[in-house]
């Protein structure tokens, strides 16, 4: 068996552990992500899906349990720059041009100037931002900014891409177009993606598997397989298979919301 | 051309105010010791030009010296404390409190420390005045960083130094320029007012008090004009440096 890209083993996360206002954010999480998968994590708001993503990225640490990325402890993977990350906001540095923003992870890695320039220009092509090298973030629309931030996450050619509701702030039309682009990027780069969202449509369209989580304390309720042929395109959203998966996820989400209420 | 047209209304207003001022004094026969007419002040300005330039430069040097000392100290302390958040958290309330103390009130005491004729006594007053806004703003700029930006840096295994150099310092620059602008204005005020408490005779503040005491109010007004011109010039220079240093900042986009 191939080494999973992500493996969570009995992970619990309790904020303010031991104090009277402690919150159990995640409870007994076991999850294995195979190479090349596109996994969406969906659940009611406050169910700890972002917390789960941050645990994988070693931006926070589990209270108990073990998080491994590419067979290494999460911390080691972070220090090796083994993953790229995209947040809900583009988080572009306003003092850097788009090109320089995309190069940031490569700078931190210590790549040569030529390599940074070459890679960043390739990526601008991939996210269809060629011609905007010298622009500053404020000169770009929200969708374009988010594309730049995806390019930045891909700069280091990560085997794992962590995405925390990356299109949550975009309007519906832009969001659907970005979904299409992300799907193509995923196929071209063969990156494994861990994708947090609260949109069922988005999750079904993009994923190979959907992890449905329950309301706090966040537990994995169900993992739904998405058997919709790849590549996906404009017609996918009209296919019977798409509606079936959507209905199934919706059903699980209903139960997830009522789970502890 | 566009720029000139933008400033045209302000220029027009300035001329109108001057004319009104002149007119009111002639119409109501206001005595010179109450308010000299602009034409009288202008004449006094030209008659005393050499003297005014000499004393103006003397006071400007005090303001500049104080600005450099105070801002440097403010920045150094800010960097030192921002590095250790517990220190800056415990220090900030005191800094903010100290910022509202009327430092100029200490001028006679500081004159006593460094010698009333020593320009250093004025520089120290100016330095203390500009120190607090400089320090407070720099600490804010270094610490009020987007948490997601910090996560991004950490996700890419950035060291503390890289976070400082590539994130905290660029983030702090707009805050620091705001402080520089405040400090530029404060330093000229601080220098002139601290001279009111005595010191070298070839200084703007001393000149103003002496001329006013001898009812030569037009001369005092002329000196005030010199102080204003220096203060405004100082501010404009900081503004230009800001424009060159942080052209990317939102406050710079108006003219783009």
Interface residues (C-beta under 8 A of the other chain):
Chain A: X54 X57 X59 X78 X79 X80 X81 X83 X85 X87 X89 X91 X93 X94 X95 X96 X104 X105 X107 X108 X109 X136 X138 X156 X162
Chain B: X146 X148 X149 X151 X152 X153 X154 X155 X156 X157 X158 X162 X166 X167 X170 X173 X246 X248 X249 X250 X253
